[in-house]
Amino acid sequence: MQNTIPVRFGPAGSPVNPMVYGQFIEHLLNCIDGGIYDPDSQFADAAGIRTDVLEKAEALQPPILRFPGGTVMCLYHWEDAIGPLETRRRRRNIIWGGEIDPGFGTAEFVAYCRRLGAEPMICVNMASGTPEEAGNWVEYCNGTGNSHYAALRRAHGYPEPFNVKYWCIGNECYAEPDIGIQNDVQVYIRDAREFIKFMKLNDPAIKTVLVGCDDMAWNRAVLDALHPMADYLSYHHYSAEAGRGLYGPFAGEKQLVSALGALSGLLAEYPETVTDFSPWYRFPPRSGRLRLALDEWNIWNSNSSETYGLDAVYTWRDAVWVASALNDILACEAVEIANMAQMVNVIAPILADPAGAYYQTIAYPLLHYRRMMLGSRVPVEYTPPVLDTPAGRIDALNLCALRQADGSLHLAAVNRDFENACTLDLGFAGTVAVTRLSAPPHASCSAAQSCVLEESVAASGNAVPLAPGSVSLIRIPTQPE
């Protein structure tokens, strides 16, 4: 790799929304049941919540948490999991296997969000549910009157509304193998319109998320028809090694960058102010720009085991990919919400077994970015060296910069070359503070020991060293010139 790489910065632009550091939980294997919620665990509190897992989740500081799916949404009926435990209904999880424990339902999810300081984000069942069922869910959560579902919530011991703001209108409805009939875009448009009507007539203030995908024709058709009554378009991305070796996931990341660019351009075509919305809908149209909700993203080798690779043990290579993807997300102005899938046990930053909980490698970029990488986007000018790999040509560097309110600059520098170090010349002669994360590329964490080396060092702004395969968070105290 080129030894010294000049880096220069432009003027500050739009602020990053903290919601990009969200997480996602699903009734899938032991993510919720046995991970977050396990009344029989030695770590369980009176509500059955594993406090060891909660402590790890709190440190991630997710500002938004998505639930209950995911694919399991196709068979999830929210009324199974409300009220007294003895009257709740246990349902077979015919998608992922096992059963859905109704002990962790809507009220428990909202309470968990409150403990985390996160906004709840709920995905409704379009596959086997109905628009009326979704509207009733909104009333149960947010209703303030004396109607049935608002009164039912109060009877269950929750006098104040939950005020759930974010609602996903289905999940990956374009996927033909999944349960549901909405894989025809016109069917999705027809059904989504009715779901939104029932839901917004119960609470006009909710924010709705439409299903988007890699098919731009689908996205355009959905937005052309429904953009006045929706606030976000969803997009999901998973990168995989896919037999391409060490650098395989970074080839997949190119697809993420390309998709974010294409979706940003598409969303910009729709007006900020909706002027032709019929008053007979009886709820107001969208106010403000359409934004992107990347409400599932991660690195996932889904063909790596009989359980679709859901029990992934992550390496440091995977953590470097996560940091690189975070840079891509932070740099994209259209992304207002992002949820890593999933938070516990299933392709997750947190692993929990009966003996306790610990972080996987991919948690470490999340922990450090959440504390340091907020602020206003700053263009970064640099020429990254290019690596020739079995997965194709890969940029060796990925940089992202954010201006802080005090005038300082925070730079996230990801060296994706696992063999060679390099040096950044930031055009700044003073001292910068560097937090460096590194490990051997194939190393994994265990319950006994983390493999990640976390270092805090000082460096000259004209010569900031980046170790091979490392993630560096750099604080530049004043504006470089």
Secondary structure, DSSP 8 states (H G I E B T S, - for coil): --SEEE-EE----SB--GGGGEEE--SSTTSTBTTTB-TTSTTB-TTSBBHHHHHHHHHH--SEEEES-SGGGGG--GGGGSS-GGG---EE-TTTSSEE-TTS-HHHHHHHHHHHT-EEEEE---SSS-HHHHHHHHHHHH--SSSHHHHHHHHTT--S-----EEES-SSTT-TTSSSSTTSHHHHHHHHHHHHHHHHHH-TT-EEEE---S-HHHHHHHHHHHGGG-SEEEEEEEE--TTS-TTHHHHHHHHHHHHHHHHHHHHTTS-SB-----GGG-S---BS--EEEEEEEEE--TTSSTTTTTT---BHHHHHHHHHHHHHHHH-TTEEEEEEE-SBSSS-SEEEETTEEEE-TTHHHHHHHHHH--SEEE-EE----EEEETTEEEESEEEEEEE-TTS-EEEEEEE--SS--EEEE-S--SEEEEEEEE--TT-B--SS----EEEEEEEETTBEEE-TTEEEEEEESS---
